[in-house]
Amino acid sequence: MSAQPTPDEGFTGFTLVCQVDDLAPGTATQADVDGVIVAMVRDSEGGIHAINDRCTHADVSLSEGEVDGCTLECWLHGSRFDLRTGDPTGPPATVPVAVYPVKIDGDDVYCRTGGLRPPVDPPTARIVADAAPTASAEDTKRGSYS
Ligand code: FES
């Protein structure tokens, strides 16, 4: 039985997620970290970030988005999130995404979510197909709707 390398005390609560080389620069990969679905992102300068994988505008996976510098752009409507803070930097999202601490030990990438999802479900946008205007009951009675 061989001993596994043990990170020092500063890694308490952190979970081994992947190897540095699993994350190509400029890409995002979905990971389950202690029950929290996270987008593990390597920015174009090689920095590694962990951000909640759920867009705060609607319920889609951010790990399927595009990495641009230190931002992640949602593939559906184009909201952009700062990978360091989770703050939205481009519309339509207005609510930040949770970010999680990341530590590197040699080639190992660790993340700590504490098993906690964002404390409150953010408001979500409904995606509505182009809908034709509908008449209200009042309009129909008056015959004012054509
Ligand atoms: S779902 Fe992400 S911007 Fe709309």
Boltz pocket constraint, residues with backbone or C-beta under 6 A from the ligand:
constraints:
  - pocket:
      binder: B
      contacts: [[A, 55], [A, 56], [A, 57], [A, 58], [A, 59], [A, 60], [A, 74], [A, 75], [A, 76], [A, 77], [A, 78], [A, 79], [A, 91], [A, 92], [A, 93], [A, 125]]
      max_distance: 6.0
